[in-house]
């Protein structure tokens, strides 16, 4: 799905290539190209409120899936009620629980996050419960959702 299909528009529009490069340099990460292309169209935002978006491999089996809330912005807020990816990464690094090269970018209604591998070696997506980092740290494969940003977008469905 595209940003236009998923997200409510906001006044900030897309992130510039320079803003993305500055973010990567500031945090020592390499965002996957597909994620950068998405963010250049729209720099984060709330999921559309007229439908219920969930992440699932099988749209017929989505009754337990939590509704998606937002894609977090890079560098600038689209609303005062959300933190940017920059802020989340600063907190993550202060806590020291999770690796520096996984980036939180999408949250659900419970406040848990999808993280993307941003080490330049892959672009796996993990879903990590905020109170259960140990599961990820013991075996990241237990939290694996998708092998790429594009595959993650393809897993987003409208709950009927």
Order of alpha helices (4+ residues) and beta strands (2+ residues): alpha-alpha-alpha-beta-beta-beta-alpha-beta-beta-beta-alpha-beta-alpha-beta
